[in-house]
Amino acid sequence: MTAGRSAGPGADAALPTDRRLVAAAERLFAERGIDAVSLRAVMAAAGANVASVHYHFGSKDALVRAVVRARGGEISVRRAELLDAAAAAAPSARALAEAFVRPVAEAMANGGGDWVTVVADVITVNHSALHPMTDEFAGQAVRFTELLTRLHPEIPPRTVRFRLTQAMTFTFQTLGDRDRLRDILALSGTHLTAAEVLDELLDTVTAILAGPPDR
C-alpha cells in the first residue's frame, strides 16, 4: 500500500455497512474519479447490496458528501489548534499557511491520501459536495479572514476572500494529485521528495496569503 493511502478492502470487513460503503467509495473515487464510479461498483467493493446503499445514503451525491465529511472533522480540529496559535501571536502569512496546509498533509500521513484526492476532485469538477464542504468551513474561513485582515488591514475584503480561496484550492490540488505534479516537474528535470513538495507548498501558500498588499 502506498504511504498515505487508505487501507485496502480487507481492512474494512469488520466495519458497519455505512462505514464500509464510505471507505469503498473513498478508495474508488480516488482511483478512478468520482464521475467514473457507479453506486454498483461501490456496493460490490463494500460487499453490500443496493438496498443498503439507498438506505444509508439515498443517492450517489449523498455518498460523495459522506466521504467528504468522513475526515473533515479531524482536519477542522487540527486547523482550529493552529489558528488558535496564530491568533495568540502577531499573525503572519506563514502561520496561516501552516494552518491551511499542515492538517491536510497530516491527514495524508495518517492514511487519508485517498480522501485528499477525492476532495481535490470535488473542487476541480465543482461537484455538489463542494457546497456543504464550504458551509462547514465557513466558521474557520471567518477566522482566517480576521487574521489575514489583521496582517494586511489595507487590502479589500474581496482580495482577502480571493487569496483564501486560492490557498485552499492550491493546497488540495497539489497534495491530491502528487503523481501528476511529479510527472510535470520531471519534464524539467525536477525531482522532489514528499517532504520537499510540502516545503514548496507551504512557501507558495505563504506567498499567496502575503501579498503584494499594494497595487
C-alpha positions as CSV (number, residue, x, y, z in Angstrom):
1,M,0.0,0.0,0.0
2,T,1.3,3.4,-0.9
3,A,2.1,5.6,2.1
4,G,-0.7,7.8,3.0
5,R,-3.4,5.9,1.0
6,S,-6.5,4.4,2.5
7,A,-6.4,0.8,3.7
8,G,-7.4,-1.9,1.2
9,P,-10.8,-3.7,1.1
10,G,-9.8,-6.4,3.6
11,A,-9.2,-3.9,6.3
12,D,-12.8,-2.7,6.1
13,A,-14.6,-6.1,6.6
14,A,-15.4,-5.6,10.2
15,L,-16.8,-2.1,9.8
16,P,-20.6,-1.3,9.9
17,T,-22.2,-1.2,6.5
18,D,-22.3,2.5,6.2
19,R,-18.7,2.9,7.0
20,R,-17.7,0.1,4.6
21,L,-19.6,1.9,1.9
22,V,-17.8,5.2,2.7
23,A,-14.4,3.5,2.8
24,A,-15.0,1.7,-0.5
25,A,-16.3,4.9,-2.2
26,E,-13.3,6.9,-0.9
27,R,-10.9,4.4,-2.4
28,L,-12.7,4.0,-5.7
29,F,-13.3,7.8,-6.2
30,A,-9.6,8.4,-5.6
31,E,-8.6,5.7,-8.0
32,R,-11.0,6.4,-10.9
33,G,-12.5,9.9,-10.3
34,I,-16.0,10.5,-8.9
35,D,-17.8,10.6,-12.2
36,A,-16.3,7.3,-13.3
37,V,-17.6,5.3,-10.3
38,S,-21.1,3.8,-10.1
39,L,-23.0,3.0,-7.0
40,R,-23.0,-0.6,-8.1
41,A,-19.2,-0.6,-8.1
42,V,-19.1,0.9,-4.6
43,M,-21.7,-1.7,-3.5
44,A,-19.6,-4.6,-4.9
45,A,-16.3,-3.2,-3.3
46,A,-18.0,-2.9,0.1
47,G,-19.7,-6.3,-0.1
48,A,-23.1,-4.5,0.3
49,N,-26.4,-4.6,-1.6
50,V,-28.3,-1.9,-3.5
51,A,-30.9,-1.6,-0.7
52,S,-28.2,-0.8,1.9
53,V,-26.7,1.9,-0.3
54,H,-30.0,3.6,-0.7
55,Y,-31.0,3.1,3.0
56,H,-27.8,4.7,4.3
57,F,-27.3,7.5,1.7
58,G,-30.1,7.6,-0.8
59,S,-28.0,8.8,-3.7
60,K,-24.5,8.9,-5.1
61,D,-24.3,12.6,-4.4
62,A,-25.1,12.0,-0.7
63,L,-22.5,9.3,-0.6
64,V,-19.9,11.7,-2.0
65,R,-20.9,14.2,0.7
66,A,-20.5,11.5,3.3
67,V,-17.0,10.7,2.0
68,V,-16.0,14.4,2.2
69,R,-17.4,14.7,5.8
70,A,-15.7,11.5,6.9
71,R,-12.3,13.0,7.6
72,G,-13.3,16.7,7.7
73,G,-13.8,16.8,11.4
74,E,-10.3,15.8,12.3
75,I,-8.9,18.3,9.9
76,S,-11.1,21.1,11.4
77,V,-9.9,20.2,14.9
78,R,-6.3,20.4,13.9
79,R,-6.8,23.6,11.9
80,A,-8.5,25.2,14.9
81,E,-5.5,24.4,17.0
82,L,-3.1,26.1,14.5
83,L,-5.5,29.1,14.2
84,D,-5.5,29.5,18.0
85,A,-1.7,29.5,18.0
86,A,-1.7,32.0,15.1
87,A,-4.2,34.3,16.9
88,A,-2.2,34.2,20.1
89,A,0.8,35.8,18.5
90,A,1.2,38.5,15.9
91,P,-0.4,37.0,12.8
92,S,1.9,36.0,9.9
93,A,1.2,34.7,6.4
94,R,3.4,31.7,7.3
95,A,1.3,30.8,10.3
96,L,-1.9,31.0,8.3
97,A,-0.3,28.9,5.5
98,E,0.6,26.3,8.1
99,A,-3.0,26.3,9.3
100,F,-4.1,25.6,5.7
101,V,-1.6,23.0,4.7
102,R,-0.5,21.1,7.8
103,P,-3.8,19.5,8.7
104,V,-4.2,18.2,5.1
105,A,-0.7,16.9,5.0
106,E,-1.1,15.2,8.4
107,A,-4.3,13.6,7.3
108,M,-2.5,12.1,4.3
109,A,0.3,10.8,6.6
110,N,-2.4,9.1,8.7
111,G,-4.0,7.2,5.9
112,G,-6.1,9.9,4.3
113,G,-4.4,10.2,1.0
114,D,-7.4,8.9,-0.9
115,W,-9.7,11.4,0.9
116,V,-7.4,14.3,-0.1
117,T,-7.6,13.1,-3.7
118,V,-11.4,12.9,-3.6
119,V,-11.7,16.5,-2.1
120,A,-9.3,17.8,-4.8
121,D,-11.6,16.1,-7.4
122,V,-14.7,17.7,-5.8
123,I,-13.0,21.1,-6.1
124,T,-11.8,20.6,-9.6
125,V,-15.2,19.5,-11.1
126,N,-17.3,21.8,-8.8
127,H,-19.2,18.8,-7.5
128,S,-22.3,19.5,-5.5
129,A,-20.5,18.2,-2.4
130,L,-18.4,21.4,-2.6
131,H,-21.2,23.5,-1.2
132,P,-21.8,21.7,2.1
133,M,-18.0,21.4,2.5
134,T,-17.7,25.2,2.0
135,D,-20.5,25.7,4.5
136,E,-18.7,23.5,7.1
137,F,-15.5,25.5,6.6
138,A,-17.4,28.8,7.0
139,G,-16.6,29.3,10.7
140,Q,-12.9,28.8,10.1
141,A,-13.0,30.9,7.0
142,V,-14.1,33.8,9.2
143,R,-11.1,33.2,11.5
144,F,-8.7,33.1,8.5
145,T,-10.3,36.3,7.2
146,E,-10.0,38.1,10.5
147,L,-6.3,37.1,10.9
148,L,-5.4,37.9,7.3
149,T,-7.1,41.3,7.7
150,R,-5.1,41.9,10.8
151,L,-2.0,41.1,8.9
152,H,-3.0,43.3,5.9
153,P,-5.7,45.8,7.0
154,E,-5.2,47.8,3.8
155,I,-6.4,45.1,1.4
156,P,-10.1,45.0,0.4
157,P,-12.3,42.1,1.5
158,R,-12.6,40.7,-2.0
159,T,-8.8,40.3,-2.1
160,V,-8.8,38.5,1.3
161,R,-11.5,36.1,0.1
162,F,-9.7,35.5,-3.2
163,R,-6.4,34.7,-1.5
164,L,-8.1,32.4,0.9
165,T,-9.9,30.5,-1.9
166,Q,-6.8,30.2,-3.9
167,A,-4.8,28.9,-0.9
168,M,-7.4,26.2,-0.2
169,T,-7.7,25.2,-3.8
170,F,-4.0,25.1,-4.4
171,T,-3.4,23.0,-1.2
172,F,-5.8,20.3,-2.1
173,Q,-4.9,20.1,-5.8
174,T,-1.2,19.9,-5.0
175,L,-1.5,17.2,-2.4
176,G,-4.4,15.4,-4.0
177,D,-2.6,14.6,-7.3
178,R,1.1,14.3,-6.4
179,D,1.7,11.8,-9.2
180,R,0.7,14.3,-11.8
181,L,2.8,17.0,-10.1
182,R,5.7,14.7,-10.1
183,D,5.4,13.9,-13.8
184,I,5.1,17.5,-14.7
185,L,8.1,18.5,-12.7
186,A,10.1,15.6,-14.2
187,L,9.7,17.2,-17.6
188,S,12.0,19.9,-16.4
189,G,14.3,17.5,-14.7
190,T,13.0,18.4,-11.2
191,H,12.5,15.6,-8.7
192,L,11.1,16.4,-5.3
193,T,10.6,14.2,-2.2
194,A,7.3,14.3,-0.4
195,A,8.9,16.5,2.3
196,E,10.3,18.9,-0.4
197,V,6.8,19.1,-2.0
198,L,5.4,20.0,1.4
199,D,8.0,22.7,1.9
200,E,7.4,24.2,-1.5
201,L,3.7,24.1,-1.0
202,L,4.0,25.9,2.3
203,D,6.2,28.6,0.7
204,T,3.7,29.1,-2.2
205,V,0.7,29.3,0.1
206,T,2.6,31.8,2.3
207,A,3.2,33.9,-0.9
208,I,-0.4,33.7,-1.9
209,L,-1.6,35.0,1.5
210,A,1.2,37.5,2.0
211,G,0.7,39.9,-0.9
212,P,1.7,42.1,-2.5
213,P,-0.6,44.4,-0.4
214,D,-0.3,47.3,-2.8
215,R,-1.1,47.8,-6.4
